[in-house]
Amino acid sequence: MAEANLQAKRGKLALEKRRGEARSSRQGNYRSHRRLLEGMKDCRNCDYPKPIRNRGVVEENRSTERPGIPTICNVAAAIRQYEPRDFAALYKLDQSCFPPGIAYSKTMLRYFLSQVGAECLVAVDGLKIVGFILSEENPPLAHIVTLDVAEPYRRRGVGTELLRESETHLAFREVRTVLLETATSNEAGIAFWERHGYRKEAVLKNYYPGRLDAFEMRKRLGGTSQRAS
């Protein structure tokens, strides 16, 4: 119990430090979001066990045309770990999903992908990357850096399954709370996160370029989230 309380206190302190520097935004300096991962330098050689694949994430495609390919809401797509050769496709997708100033530069995207405690899952339709989720963790806390889905694949469950798979991995590695930020003007994004169990915790003033505010949202893992329609 004492150890659990100590971990919670350390996590709270890290969160408060990160809030104080959150104004650096998606395109900001390298301190942005990094307070969450304080202490990871002591775990650079940690060998986390690989989580068991969550079979509830995808259903087998029983068509004769593409046997054995998982489907997400009738989209022939599979979720797998990021590979370095995916970088160009991820960068291009992020640029198409977010406006200038909010979309990541190549430098920042590489930075987040290379961090200890980072995990990136990609959704692929054949050889095409149609979505990805990037998170960073320092158990018991984790932070969702971004969730991107190509426009033709939105509202088809791809984002939901990427999030569900990521949360499964995080929970396996003893993450208990997940944090994220989204613009206060992003009504569709806010609705998506709330539908999946995330709740507004604070307003981060001038978080994005152009003095755009953000909501900090939080979810306690272990709850039940609704499936996207």
Secondary structure, 3 states (H helix, E strand, C coil): CHHHHHHHHHHHHHHHHHHHCHHHCCCCCCCCCHHHHCCHHHHCCCCCCCCCCCCCCCEECCCCCCCCCEEECCEECEEEECCHHHHHHHHHHHHHHCCCCCCCCHHHHHHHHHCCCEEEEEEEECCEEEEEEEEEEECCEEEEEEEEECHHHCCCCHHHHHHHHHHHHHHHCCCCEEEEEEECCCHHHHHHHHHCCCEEEEEEEEEECCCEEEEEEEEECCCCCCCCC
